[in-house]
């Protein structure tokens, strides 16, 4: 039987605030256990939560970036359940009236076709604490530092048809929340994680199958592998005559499989009701317009501008704008140039030489030893023919290691390019005189030997001969 996959994602993005959603406790990562949970986070008697205005601003920013509706009168609710790391016995979330309504996000599927994924809603909620199972023999520790950390839960419609599409959507969302500065996207620290709702149905059917929810996937690789495993598991169950149970499952990366965690709860199981300690959240139009005015240029708009203003290809423009730090670095390089630096030259070096060294060293662009100003100084020397592109790569290596500017390295090592035509002609004449057999073969029709002579002259000049001048002078002399 032919099956098709149906996937919806719930993405939890930790909002980039200094304090928690309903208290003044710090959200900094890495503190000693239970040192950043105040009386409000612990739900002690007599305390009252107060909404952090910054989380509202960041949620509105997300709505504007995804063309989502904004609920001007949303409501916080209590989601009731018992778990050791939930000190109040309930989680403050949003149910019936989320702050962000329907929107959309466009992705490229596995075959580079555009596909629009509908966003159902995005709601504000507090995170729970963390259960620690590996520090105490036979016991579980509870760290409540994360309790009350602000989250934006972004829920998609079941519009995704494969693990590849799900990863593409998650990556696009990951880039977006970082682009608009609402989440740092650090998956290792739990700032960005996914739950995947997976089901299958007969191909051509419009009836949704019974779904399983795979919880807390904190890497794109795990997301893809978990979905692929779950799809195959459900197919095996149905084709074996069984029935897929609605349940919550966990992904075991060591065994590369999902396993049952508990039966899937419905909304009524949580006994949602409006939180009596929090009034309705009112978002005025004037506030929305203030947030709109502060929005950064979005990726799609920036890519179009790079094509129009810098005459870059669409591929290069999309690569440079896929992450905001990359686009900022590229434009900062252009701005720091002491000449009219060619955008294509800068784009080639950022995407090529800089990215290559970052990947090799396991660094992010923000950690680059060569900042945009330093790179501009190097590229200016290529453009004004002080050094060749080949020598520039060696200079960049030195800059990477020493932190010194390009001009100092070029001067100290005597790397200035030879542009004097007389000096280049003299080297050409010497190479030709020393290679009579190759010259005869070239004049007999072996045109490809010109590369041999170019290499010989560059070797004689220690790589300093200007390639343009060399090419212009060499062929006439070889042709006699």
N, C-alpha and C positions, 0 to 999 in steps of 0.2 A: 504494500500500500504506500502511496506517496503522501508525505507529510510536509507541513510547513510550520515554521517556528514563529511564535508571537512573543515579543519581549517588551516590557516596560521597565524603565529604570527610576529608582528613587535615589537622588543624590543628596547627600548631606554635606553642605559647605559651611565650614566654621567661619563666621564673620570676623573680619579683622578689626576687633575692638580691643582697647586696653583693659576694659572691665567687663564683667559678666552681664547677661541680659537683664537681670532683675536686681543686681547688687553691685557694690563698688569693689568687689574682690577682683584680684588680678587674674588675667587669662594667660599669663606668660607660661611657656612650655618648659618643663624640666625641673620644676621646683620640688623640694622634698615632699613626700606624700603628706596630704592632709594639712598643708600649710597655707593653702589658698581657697579654703572653704569657710565662708563666714556664716553667721547665724541665719541669714536669709537663705543661703544655699542649703543649709542643713534642715531648714523648715522648723526651727525651734519655735516654741509657743510665743505669740505676741509680735512676731515679725511680719512686715508687709512688703511684698515685692513692688518695685518701681521700675517701669520700662526705661531702658537705656535708649535715649533718643537716637544715638548713632546707628543702632541696629535697624531702626525704621528708615533712616536715610539710605543705608546700604541695600535694604530690600527694595526700596523705590528705584534705586539705581539699576538693580537687576531687572526690574520690570521694564524700565525704559529701554534697556539694551536688548530685550527679547520681544519688544512690541506686545507686552502683556498688559492686561487691564490691571488697574490699581483700585483696590477696595477702599473707599474713603472712610468706611466705618467697619473695621474688622473687629474680631472678638477673640480673646484668649480663653482657652478651655482647659479643664483638668482631665488628663488621660490617666485613669486609675489602674495601677497594677502593682504587684509586690515583687521587688527584686532587691537583693542586699545593697546594691550600689545606687539605689533610688531612695534617698533618705526621707523624703516627704511621704512616700507611698503613692505619689502621683507625679506626673510630668506635666509642666505647663507647656501647652502647645496651642495650635489653632486647628479647628475642625470645620465647622459649618461656614465660617466666614474668614478665610485666609486673606492675608494682606495683598497677595499677588494672584490674579486670576489667569485665564487662558492666554497663552502666547505661543511662540514658535522658535525653532532653531533649525537652520539649514545646514546639512552635512553633505559630505561626499560618501557614497556607499563604496563597497568593495571594488566596483568597476568604474569609479570616478564619475558616477552620475550624481547630480544633485538630488537631494531628498529632504523634504521639510518634515520635521518631527514636531508634533504638537505638544506643547507644555500644558498640562492640566491645571497646575497650580503651583505656588511656592509659598510655604508658610513658615512663620517664625516659631521656634521652640527652644527649650533649654536642653542641653546634653545631660546625660546621667554621669555618675562616677565610673570608676573602673575596678573590676574584680581582678586581683592578681593571684594567679594559681601556682606560680613556680618559685616563690620565695620561702614558703613555709611547708614543712613536711606534714601532709595530711590536713592542712588548713588553707583557707583562702583569705587573702588580705584585701581590704577595701581602701582605695585611694579616691577621695572625694574632690580632688583638685579640679577635675573637669565638670563637676556638678554645677549647673547654671551657665556653662559656656554657651554663647549664642550660636544657634544653627539656623540656616535657611535650608529647609527640605524642599527640593525641586522634584516634582513628580511629572513624569511624561505619560502621554497616552501610549497604549500598546502598539506603536507604529513601527517598531524595529523588528526586522525579519531574520537577523542572523547575529552571531557573536561579533562578526566583523563590524556590522553596522552599530551594534551596541558600544563597541570600543571607540568607533569614530565619533559617536554622539558624546560619550563620556569625555573624550579628549577635547572635543570642541567646547564642551561646557567648562572643562578644566581651564582651557586657555581663556575663555570669556571671563570667568570670575576673577582671574588674575589680571586680565586686561583692564577691567573696570575697577580694580583695587578693592574688591569686597572680601577676598579670601586669598591667603597665601598659597593655597593649593598643595601644601606639604602632605603627601599621602603617608609618609613614614610616621609623621606625628599625629595622624588622624584628622587632619584639617579638611580632607576631601575623601569621602568614601561612598561606596555605592551599594545599594540593594537591588538585585535583579529579580523581577517577576517573570518567570519563564513558563510557557505552555506550548503545546503542539495541537494541531488540528489537521483533519484531512484536507489535502490540497483542494482549493476551490470553495471550501466551506466558509460561511461567514459567522459560524458559531464558535465562540472562544472555548478552548479546552480548560480543564482544571489546572490551576497554576501552582507552582512552588515558588516561594520567595527565598532567594539565597542572600544571606545577610553579610554585611560588613566586609565587602571586597575592597581592599586597599591598594590594589595595583591593577593596571590595565591588563597585564598578562594574566593575572588570576581571574579577572572578570571574563576574559575570553575563554580560558580553559574551563572555568566553572560552568559557563553557559553551554559550551560544547558537550561537556560530560552530562549535564542535566538533560539536554535534548536527547542524547542517545539513551539515557536511562529511561526517560518517559516513553520513547518509542519501543524499547524492549518490553516495558510493562504492558503497554497496550497491545502490541503484537503477540504477547504471550497470554492474552486473554484476561489480564488484570485490569485494575482501575487505579488511575493516578489520584493520590490523596492530596488535598489542599493542606500544605504544611510549610513550616519554616525550616530551611536547611542551612547547614554550614559547609563551606568549602575547605577541605583538608589538602593543603598544598603539597605535603609530603607524599600523600597517596594519590594525589591528583583525582579526587573524587568529592562528591557532595554526600553528606549524611544527614539524616533526620535530626532535628533539634526539638521541635514541638509542633503540635497541630497549629495551623494558621488561625489566628484570632480574627474575628470580624470587629467592626467599629463598636457594636453594642457590647462586646465583651469588656471593653475598657470603660464603660459607663461614663462617656463624655458628658460634661455639663459646663456651662460658663463659669469661669473662675470668679468667685464672689469678691476676691481681693483686688481684682483688676477691672477698671471700667473699660468700655469699648475704646478701641484705638482709633482716633480720628486723624485722618491725613487730609489736610486742606490743600486745595489746588495751588495756593501760593507756595506751599512747601514743595509740592511736586515740581513747580517751575524753577524754584531755587536749585533743586537737585539736577534738573535738566540742564540748567546753565553751567553746572560744574562738571558735566559728563565729559570724559576724555573722548577723543576721536576713536570711533569703533574700528575694528580690524578691516571690515569690508570697505569702509569709506577711505581708510588710510591706504589700502592696497590700490584703490582706484586713483588716488592722488599720486601715488608713487609711479603709476603707469603714465599719467598725464604730465606730471611736473618733471619727473626724472627720466622719462622715456625708457623705463625698464619693461621687461617682458612681464606678462601676467604671472608666469611661474615664479620669477624672481621676486616680484612684488608680494605675492602671497607668502613666499618663504620668509621674506624679511619682516612681514607684519604678523606672522603666525603667533609670535610672542612679543608682548609690548617691549620688554627690555631690548630685544634685537632691533626693533624698529627705532627705538630711542637711540641706541648705540650708532646705528647707521646714520641717522640724521645729525647726531652730535658730531660724527666724523666729518660730514660735509660742512657743518657750521664752523668747525675748528680749523679748517684748511686755510692756509695763507694765500691760496690761489683759487681759481675756479675749478675745484676738484671735480673730475668727471664722475658722475653718479655710478656709471657702470663699473668703473675701476673700483670704487669703494664697495659696491655691492659684491663684486667678484672676490675681493679680499676678505670681507666680513664672512660671506658664506663659505669660502674656501679655506684660506690659511688660518683665519682666527678660529672658526668652528673646528677645524681639524686639530688644532693644538688644545682647545678646550676639551674636546672629546678624549683626546689622548691622556690628558691630565685629570680627567674626571671633574672638571670645574664647570660652574655656570658662568654665564656672560658677566654677571655682577661680580664674579671673583677673578675676572681676567686681569693678569699682570700688566696688560697693555690696554690703557683706557682709550677712549675715542680720540682725545687730543693727541696722544702719542701716535696712534695709527695714522691720523691725518698728517702728522709730521713726516712719517715714512712715505706715504703715498704722494705727498708733494714732491719728494725727491725722485720718485719714479716719473712723475709727470713732467718735471723740468729737466729730465735726462741726466740728473746727477748720478743716479745708479740705474742699473737694469732691473727688470723684474726678478731675474734669477738671483742677483746679489741681494735684492730686497728681502728675499726669503731668508737668507743667511742673517741679514741685519735684524729681521723680526725675531729669529731665534735668540740672538744676543739680547734684544730688548726684553724678551720673555724671561730670560734668566737673570739679567742684571738690573732691569728697571730703568736703564739709561735711555735718553732720547735718541732718535735715529741719527740726528746731525752729529752728535758726539761720537757715536760708534763709527759712522762713516769717516769722520775726520781722523779718529785715533787709529783706525785700521787702514787708512789710505784707500778707501774703496770707491773714490770718485770715478765715474765713468769717463773713458777716453772718447772725446768727441772731436778732437783735432783731426781733420781729414788727412793731413800730411803724415801724422803718426800712424794712422790706421793703414794708409797706403803703403807705408814702409813695411809694416808687418805683413801685409798681403803679398808684397813683392818677395819678401823673404820666404814665406810659406810656399809660394809657387816655385821659387828657385830650388827649394829643398825637396820638391815632390814632382820631378819631371814625368815619371811613369803615370801617376794619377792624372797629371795635366793632359798627357797624350790620350789617355782613355776617355777623359771628359770631352776632349775635342773630337774624339772619334764617335761620340754619340751617347756616352754614359752620363746623361744629365744629372742623375741622382748623386753623382760624386760631388756636387756643389756642397752637400751637407758635410762631406769630409773636410773640405777646405774651410767652411765656416767654423767647424769644430776646432780645426788646427789654429786658425787665427785667434779664436776665443781663448784657447789654451795659451797661446803665446802672449796674449794680453792679460792673462790671469783673470779672465772673465770680465774685464773692464771695458772692452771695445763696445761702443754704442751699436746695438744690433741694426738699427735703421741705416746708419752710415755705412756699416760693414756690408750689408746687403746691396746697398746702392753702388758701392765701389767695386765689390768683388766680381760680379758677373762680367762687366765689360773687360776686366783684366783677363779673366779666364777665357773669354771668347776671342781674345787677341785683338 
